[in-house]
Amino acid sequence: MKKVRIVAYLVFIGLLIMAGMASAQVDISPPILKNASVINEKGDVRLTWELTDTVNADLSVKRDSLNINAFTGIHLIQDTSKTTWVDSSSGANSKTRSYKLAYNLEGPGVRQSNEFNTIHTKIDHDICNKENQLIWSRRVIPPESKWLNFFNNLQFLIFDQVYIYLTTSQSLIFNDDIKEMSSWNIYRSEDGNHYTKIDSNLVADDTTFTDHNIEYNHTYKYYIEGVRKDYPGISTKSNRVIIDTEMPEDPEFIHFDKLETKERRIDLKFTIDGNSDLERYVLLRSESLSGPYDTAETFNTRYNKISYTDESVNPQDEVHYYHMASVNSCGTLTTRSDTLSNLLLNVEKQNLNSILEWNEMGRFSNISYKIYRQIGKQVFRSLQTSFQSPYTDNEIETYKGQDTSSKFCYQIKAEIKHDEGIVSTVTSNSECVYIKPQIFIPNAIIPNANNKNNAFKPEFTFIPENYLLIVYNRDGTKVFESRDYQKPWKGRRKGGKKVPGGTYMYYLEVKNPGKKVIRKKGEVTVVYQK
């Protein structure tokens, strides 16, 4: 019992001593912390204060310490004539910092200054709406601490002579004593130029601002200036925030290289500016130049060559318009290629002339149409260059009787020359006409003669596409058959034996695609020289 009384007595004596110290110093007026302002992009903070008492003691600068949810001393001001100091290690560019001042005296009665928080500003860039939104705060929220759960009901807590008064609402927030700002001023710098005020927010409780006046590919810097109600001549500046409004680089060009019509498809090729930062492109298609255009295909690629085959169209009967467009990160179509359509060629035969007509691309100023012709199974050869539709091929008559195929096919290749020296080509469908041949059939042959009369072979002004010749004897037995117009009957039966002289029957069938079959029957006489 005696030990318990001794401990209680010592505690009582200690409390009396602390109370005495507090009463001895309670009359000292605390410093007044008037401002804590961020002064540069590093986040340095300039403190400004006022001393209302002359005290023979150093001034302690205290700053929030988030790891222990407390204020700790960071600097001693020995020259009390100074009323400003710069904290160059605050890191106030990344978070709000809270400060207060106190005379460097011992004892719980040492009154400390008000708390003053810096303004911390964050920026959010909306690349699609071309907006910068600023949000700022003067609250310092430290992390959770397991000690707070234990000490939450205490009236005060001592950490190395640093006193923190805790309540339930304040346990996680460093609230300063400057409750109100009369207004906020927003300052902006563009591309390294001087800061200028772009707006004043007179609603003190509104701590957001949206800058709608921005453009792509610029550097913007901002800070917020708060004006106090009680000290209107003192402004508090926030940290600086920086944003580069870079939009991925659009291609300067998309070149439509080729559009080529095949039998049941259209092949397209494009070249994209190699400096493009975009990776998404769409191929648009319409049945008219004015639209509307639908997406035929989407491409996700960094390669600057794009090829596509459209098999969902009928290029032999319909005209379709195409162009390629780049798509930026906001889903907006940016750079577009020229719009080209397939060339739909139509050829009609008038006697021994071919009339060619096609849809022109009149929206281009420097365009020519090269006309190609194919006879039979030959390759296409350049025939003529025209600058408009229609065109008449009147050379067919010159091929009459020259053992020439009756199949004449045509193709148009449009060449579009652009100002930068690039050429786009559009190749039409192939369209063919067939010339009805005149047929000349001999009525007799001399197999053992040494002249052209020694074989039976029909002659044509133009060679038909399909050919069939059959020769029968009088009994109706087939002695010869050929599907090759160049293979004549030389008066021999199967096996190579000569047929007897006399009269034989023939059947001739020729046909061109899309035309009626020409059938001829008759007699041919076989005569031998003696």
Secondary structure, 3 states (H helix, E strand, C coil): CHHHHHHHHHHHHHHHHHHHHHHHHCCCCCCEEEEEEECCCCCCEEEEEECCCCCCCCEEEEEEECCCCEEEEEEEECCCCCCEEEECCCCCCCCCCEEEEEECCCCCCCCECCCEECCEEEEEEECCCCEEEEEEECCECCCCCHHHHHHCCCCCEEECCEEECCCCCCCCCECCCCCCEEEEEEEEEECCCCCEEEEEECCCCCCEEEECCCCCCCEEEEEEEEEECCCCCCEEECCCEEEECCCCCCCCCEEEEEEEECCCCEEEEEEECCCCCCCEEEEEEECCCCCCCEEEEEEECCCCEEEEEECCCCCCCCCCEEEEEEECCCCCEEEECCCEECCCEEEEEECCEEEEEECCCCCCCCEEEEEEEEECCCCCEEEEEECCCCEEECCHHHHCCCCCECEEEEEEEEEEECCCCCEEEEECCCEEEECCCCEECCCEECCCCCCHHHCECCEECCECCEEEEEEECCCCCEEEEECCCCCCECCECCCCCECCCEEEEEEEEEECCCCCCEEEEEEEEECCCC
